[in-house]
Amino acid sequence: MAVLMREAIGGTLRRARTARRRTLREVSRRARVSLGYLSEVERGRKEPSSELLAAICEALDVALPDLLTGAAEAIAESIAGSLGESAARGRPVGLRHLDLRLATGTEPLTTPVPAAVPFAPTGPAPAPAPVGSRPGTVRAAA
């Protein structure tokens, strides 16, 4: 079974905290969150809000994108382990945008694009409306 997001985030937070040699008590004080709740988050029992994650990351001096990238990698490894070798070659969904690039004009197109048909109005151009007239109204000639 794949790792849940809250478990991946909790594990990433715990690794970041222990790598910095900080205790739960120190981080909970700096983040202004209860010790018990922080412990539950690290164990993957509670799903923290974005505000709480930002506060914990600040207390740990960890960038929020780095935390989320670590969690995404943990989930991808879990999926790769459960699906086998073929999934291990892929990247997490959030990193697929790295494969996108802008066309430079020198690369061949993969699908032909139909030629654009220029717009050409037929008939004479309409006369401009007199100043002060409203569209859809007819003025009587004097």
C-alpha positions as CSV (number, residue, x, y, z in Angstrom):
1,M,0.0,0.0,0.0
2,A,1.2,3.5,-0.8
3,V,2.3,5.9,1.9
4,L,-0.2,8.5,2.8
5,M,0.6,12.2,2.4
6,R,0.4,12.9,6.1
7,E,2.8,9.9,6.8
8,A,5.3,11.2,4.2
9,I,5.2,14.7,5.6
10,G,5.6,13.5,9.1
11,G,8.5,11.3,8.3
12,T,10.2,14.1,6.4
13,L,9.7,16.5,9.3
14,R,11.1,14.0,11.8
15,R,14.2,13.4,9.6
16,A,14.7,17.2,9.3
17,R,14.4,17.6,13.0
18,T,16.7,14.8,14.0
19,A,19.3,15.9,11.3
20,R,19.4,19.3,13.0
21,R,19.6,17.7,16.5
22,R,16.5,19.4,17.8
23,T,14.1,18.0,20.3
24,L,10.4,17.9,19.9
25,R,10.1,20.3,22.8
26,E,12.4,22.9,21.1
27,V,10.5,22.7,17.8
28,S,7.1,22.8,19.4
29,R,8.0,26.0,21.4
30,R,9.4,27.7,18.3
31,A,6.5,26.7,16.1
32,R,4.0,27.5,18.9
33,V,2.3,24.1,18.6
34,S,1.7,21.6,21.4
35,L,4.3,18.9,21.9
36,G,1.7,16.2,21.6
37,Y,0.3,17.5,18.4
38,L,3.7,17.9,16.8
39,S,4.5,14.3,17.8
40,E,1.2,13.1,16.2
41,V,2.1,15.0,13.0
42,E,5.6,13.4,12.9
43,R,4.1,9.9,13.3
44,G,1.7,10.5,10.5
45,R,-1.4,10.4,12.7
46,K,-2.5,14.0,12.2
47,E,-2.7,15.9,8.9
48,P,-1.3,19.4,9.5
49,S,-2.7,22.6,8.0
50,S,-0.6,24.7,5.6
51,E,-0.2,27.3,8.4
52,L,1.0,24.7,10.8
53,L,3.4,23.3,8.3
54,A,4.8,26.8,7.5
55,A,5.3,27.4,11.3
56,I,7.1,24.0,11.8
57,C,9.3,24.6,8.7
58,E,10.2,28.0,10.0
59,A,11.0,26.5,13.5
60,L,13.3,23.9,11.8
61,D,14.8,26.4,9.3
62,V,13.6,24.3,6.4
63,A,12.0,25.7,3.2
64,L,8.4,24.5,2.8
65,P,9.1,23.4,-0.9
66,D,12.0,21.3,0.3
67,L,9.8,19.6,2.8
68,L,7.1,18.9,0.2
69,T,9.6,17.6,-2.3
70,G,11.0,15.2,0.3
71,A,7.5,14.0,1.0
72,A,6.8,13.6,-2.7
73,E,9.9,11.6,-3.1
74,A,9.0,9.3,-0.2
75,I,5.6,8.7,-1.8
76,A,7.2,8.0,-5.2
77,E,9.6,5.5,-3.6
78,S,6.6,3.8,-1.9
79,I,4.7,3.5,-5.1
80,A,7.8,2.3,-7.0
81,G,8.3,-0.4,-4.4
82,S,4.8,-1.6,-4.6
83,L,4.5,-1.5,-8.4
84,G,8.0,-2.9,-9.2
85,E,10.8,-1.9,-11.5
86,S,8.8,-0.1,-14.2
87,A,7.5,2.6,-11.8
88,A,11.0,3.2,-10.4
89,R,12.0,4.8,-13.6
90,G,9.3,7.5,-13.4
91,R,9.2,10.7,-11.5
92,P,6.6,12.0,-9.1
93,V,3.6,13.7,-10.8
94,G,4.7,17.1,-9.4
95,L,8.0,16.9,-11.3
96,R,6.6,16.1,-14.7
97,H,6.5,19.8,-15.5
98,L,10.3,19.7,-15.8
99,D,9.8,17.7,-19.1
100,L,8.0,20.6,-20.7
101,R,9.9,23.2,-22.7
102,L,9.1,26.0,-25.0
103,A,9.3,25.5,-28.8
104,T,12.2,27.4,-30.3
105,G,10.9,27.2,-33.9
106,T,13.9,25.1,-35.0
107,E,12.4,21.8,-33.9
108,P,10.1,19.8,-36.2
109,L,6.5,19.6,-35.2
110,T,5.1,16.3,-34.1
111,T,1.7,16.9,-35.6
112,P,1.1,19.1,-38.7
113,V,-0.7,22.4,-38.0
114,P,-3.2,23.4,-40.7
115,A,-2.5,26.7,-42.5
116,A,-4.3,29.7,-41.1
117,V,-7.0,31.1,-43.3
118,P,-6.8,34.9,-43.3
119,F,-9.9,36.8,-42.4
120,A,-11.2,38.9,-45.3
121,P,-14.4,40.9,-44.8
122,T,-16.8,40.8,-47.8
123,G,-18.6,43.8,-49.1
124,P,-18.2,47.4,-48.2
125,A,-17.4,48.5,-44.7
126,P,-20.3,49.7,-42.6
127,A,-20.7,53.5,-42.2
128,P,-19.7,54.8,-38.7
129,A,-22.6,55.7,-36.5
130,P,-23.4,59.4,-36.0
131,V,-22.2,60.9,-32.8
132,G,-24.8,60.7,-30.0
133,S,-26.8,57.9,-31.5
134,R,-27.5,54.7,-29.7
135,P,-27.1,51.4,-31.5
136,G,-30.4,49.8,-32.6
137,T,-32.3,53.2,-32.9
138,V,-33.4,54.8,-36.1
139,R,-33.4,58.6,-36.5
140,A,-35.9,60.3,-38.6
141,A,-34.5,62.6,-41.4
142,A,-35.3,66.3,-40.9
